[in-house]
Amino acid sequence: MFRNQYDTDVTTWSPTGRLFQVEYAMEAVKQGSAAIGLRSRSHVVLACVNKAQSELSSHQKKIFKVDDHIGVAIAGLTADGRVLSRYMRSEAINHSFTYESPLPVGRLVVHLADKAQVCTQRSWKRPYGVGLLVGGLDESGAHLYYNCPSGNYFEYQAFAIGSRSQAAKTYLERRFESFGDSSREDLIKDAILAVRETLQGETLKSSLCTVSVLGVGEPFHFLDQETIQKVIDTFEKVAEDEEGEAGEGDAEAAAAPAEQGGGGAGDQDVAPMEM
Amino acid sequence: MTFTIPIDNGDALKNAEADSQRTLYPYVTGTSIVAIKYKDGVLMASDMGGSYGSTLRYKNIERVKAIGKHSLLGASGEISDFQEILRYLDELVLNDNMWDDGNSLGPKEVHNYLTRVMYNRRNKFNPLWNTLVLGGVKNGEIYLGMVSMIGVSFEDNHVATGFGNHLARPILRDEWRADLSFEDGVKLLEKCMRVLLYRDRSAINKLQIAKITEEGVTVSQPYSLKTFWEFQAFHNPTAGAQGSW
């Protein structure tokens, strides 16, 4: 995308009917580190890559609990994401207080989308620079939604957002048809495998990813490092065995991309506020 | 055409004229509601009277109404406040339907909403002068609860308002069972309503019984109970104490 004379204001249309500021906001989402969501009929899994500013700092929180039955994973400007998560928590708790009943996730997502839309139609505002994967349970089952800075929202069986999410999306596209009937364990495994796709060569360790689950009879919670590592071990072990049989040459080839995958040149283009 | 211009006189506690804005006493009132859970859902009985003080002025007031697909609301107390509550709930149900997303308000949600409304009004010293009974069935779960004008709220297997608490509930405590059939439930309610008819002076002999099950709501046509006034004790009531009544 190149600069043009219609992109200064969010309230300026381009002659081709585009709002460039909104599209630039969606670019910010693409720069953030990956977040992945998938659902079965009864469970939703949200996973993300833990990116830290430097080796000295801790990684940013990208998955938030909104209520026992709703969780959200964000990509893009995490500050905007935090503010929107606070809004979602507020909506959920107010509904719960008035009706003693969990807020249906479909309705929360519409409130969120309407809030985002306001920022695309006020000259003194800017769009939120964050994409949200909202996973939740309601009367009609498990749902996964993606909320855009544009104010649009879509429902998905599985989705990935953020940098290098295309790799994860390709993986999910191959497998999504089976997710509906997946067991909870298979769903978690698929989520972690999708995360691995975005790392592109870097060895997958449990410290590199955060995974959360919610489902029928299971309130939203994060999986601890051990549990994640155990799942990683089930497929990394298989991969190791195969590599061992293939011989040393492959092992050398595998080592080289791993060095580049770490804190590579690509990340230097990412602004500090985007994670 | 007349219309009133709303006046904001401020806090009812500090400004004497603001009293004209808040509820002080009820004018047209309904008497007891009696409701029970039974095998398939909830049964609710009420008479059709609206008293104006001690006068039995209105004889065709429906005090039990369907709310949405899953609930039944019965009210005793000020009739105009009941109508106001029905308007609030109408808006609530309308907005719920407009979502058109497969989710719907169940009896528990309506009950809690009403509890919030009643309690918040009480806190402003401007109560809705009603005791409400909320019953319903959703996804097989049978729900029955009550909210008073001061916001006291609870659920139970059988509830009653006003005089019903004193006259009907003892009967229900003895004779209610979880597996009551529809016919037995109606008989039980009629037994309670008959006692109320004899002993509550604001009761009239014209009642409706409403039923709610998973399938929906049915409100019966108004009918009367058979009463018996030939008890020997009533023939010469003051035999034991001449001069009294």
Interface residues (C-beta under 8 A of the other chain):
Chain A: F97 T98 Y99 E100 S101 P104 G106 R107 D138 E139 S140
Chain B: W99 D101 G102 N103 S104 L105 G106 K108 E109 H111 N112 Y113 R116
